[in-house]
Amino acid sequence: MIYPTRTAILTLLAGLPAVLLLALAFPARWYVALAWPAAVLVATFIDGLRGARPGQASARLMLPRAAGVGSEFSATLHIRITGAAPRRVAFAIGGNGLLARVDPKIEWLALAAGSGHRAIAFRAARRGTARLDRLWLRWPGTLGLAWKQQIVPIEAECAIIPDISLVHERGARIFQRHALNGLMAQIERGDGADFDALVEFRGGMDRRAIDWRQSARHIKLHAKEFRTERNNQIVFAIDSGRQMSEPVGGGSRLDRVVSAMLLTAWIALKLGDRVSLHAFDSRPRLASGFVAGATAFGALQRLAARIDYSGEETNYTYALTSMAAKLTRRSMIVLFTEFTDLTAAEFMVRATGRLLETHLLLVVVLRDEELEAILDRAPATTEDVTRAVTAAALLRDRLMVLTRLRHLGAHVIESPHDEVATRLVDGYVDLKRRNLL
């Protein structure tokens, strides 16, 4: 595509007053005044034909195979123009919206001998397969009167997966902190309830571990040794409904809890427990079997990448009932969810109440920082007062729902988005140490 530049248009407009005066001075030869616009148009046409043609441009974009959601990374753009190539070219990249340019403005790339390359910073905005399928290239002619533009197909893809940077950065450190829990169960009685052996009672052992019946039989004090429980069932139930797709701290709530879930699942697999993953909105969307061992983490990560964003309302009754029907033994259910109205919260409380009859339930919600900011901000207008009153009412309803869950026997974690992973791991290990699973 070839079209005039701003310089060509301004040049044409600059000569119009003189052309108009010439036509007024010599009305019989008014057609002479058309020479200026014709000259500019011819010069623009010639400028567009000179040098490299738009069809001589080619490009290639090198993306990484995968990137964590919310992370920033660099891609390398290569551009080549054959023939009499310009010194620089402007470019813009188009795709399906899962990748966002860190600096979205149109940029210029300097060319040497018709080719050039540069690094471009992207941010992974959402999970899925990011596709950058076209590149707009534009450069001026030698006279600066004509733009030459070409749309070049590039077909670059990048898998946007759940962020596992927490596993790499904190996983080993957190595991080392908790891995020794339960190895000395005769001293720390609460760290395990899996019977291991009957030994003679020694000084320093917990007196509650004494087996009085066996002691009477052997006429000597004997105590039970315990080891850390393993093979517990941990079920991660992720609400992927409309409210979980809302942004918080630059990322969606869903992506925040998926990252926290992966860190906790990695710790659980390393500690010998079995892990299962469920996702639901208006109906169950994903249901996996139980996996065990650290080598199963890769499969769990791929399953988490399939959890899609949804605009539908969450049906707690259908989803949680279907999930509970597949569990054949007592399990620890970690429910990630979000609620704003009391009607949806009432259905959630009723559904979780039935789960608590058999299973251990841990409910994880992210703090609503937007409402808290509105409530803490000093009002300046009557609209600010209305917003503050509404925010206070919503936060009060939220507190009431969480309190009801605690009274039913559920364990609740309400955390800022940047601390939810650490608090979830601490909560899981604490429940395991207290032998509540």
HELIX and SHEET records of a PDB file:
HELIX    1   1 ARG A    6  ALA A   25  1                                  20    
HELIX    2   2 PRO A   27  LEU A   34  5                                   8    
HELIX    3   3 ALA A   35  LEU A   49  1                                  15    
HELIX    4   4 PRO A   54  GLN A   56  5                                   3    
HELIX    5   5 SER A  165  LEU A  166  1                                   2    
HELIX    6   6 VAL A  167  GLY A  171  3                                   5    
HELIX    7   7 ALA A  172  HIS A  178  1                                   7    
HELIX    8   8 ARG A  189  ASP A  191  5                                   3    
HELIX    9   9 ARG A  207  ALA A  209  5                                   3    
HELIX   10  10 TRP A  212  HIS A  218  1                                   7    
HELIX   11  11 ARG A  242  SER A  245  5                                   4    
HELIX   12  12 ARG A  253  LYS A  270  1                                  18    
HELIX   13  13 ALA A  294  ALA A  296  5                                   3    
HELIX   14  14 PHE A  297  ALA A  305  1                                   9    
HELIX   15  15 TYR A  316  ALA A  325  1                                  10    
HELIX   16  16 LEU A  342  LEU A  355  1                                  14    
HELIX   17  17 GLU A  369  ASP A  376  1                                   8    
HELIX   18  18 THR A  382  LEU A  408  1                                  27    
HELIX   19  19 VAL A  420  ARG A  433  1                                  14    
SHEET    1   A 3 ILE A   2  PRO A   4  0                                        
SHEET    2   A 3 ALA A 146  ILE A 161 -1                                        
SHEET    3   A 3 ALA A  66  GLY A  68  1                                        
SHEET    1   B 5 ILE A   2  PRO A   4  0                                        
SHEET    2   B 5 ALA A 146  ILE A 161 -1                                        
SHEET    3   B 5 GLY A 128  PRO A 140 -1                                        
SHEET    4   B 5 ARG A  88  GLY A  95 -1                                        
SHEET    5   B 5 GLU A 107  ALA A 110 -1                                        
SHEET    1   C 4 ALA A  57  MET A  62  0                                        
SHEET    2   C 4 GLU A  72  ILE A  81 -1                                        
SHEET    3   C 4 SER A 115  ALA A 124 -1                                        
SHEET    4   C 4 LEU A  99  ARG A 101 -1                                        
SHEET    1   D 2 ASP A 194  GLU A 200  0                                        
SHEET    2   D 2 HIS A 222  ARG A 227 -1                                        
SHEET    1   E 6 PRO A 284  ALA A 287  0                                        
SHEET    2   E 6 ARG A 274  PHE A 280 -1                                        
SHEET    3   E 6 GLN A 233  ASP A 239  1                                        
SHEET    4   E 6 MET A 332  PHE A 336  1                                        
SHEET    5   E 6 LEU A 360  LEU A 366  1                                        
SHEET    6   E 6 HIS A 411  SER A 415  1                                        
SHEET    1   F 2 PRO A 247  VAL A 248  0                                        
SHEET    2   F 2 GLY A 251  SER A 252 -1                                        
END                                                                             
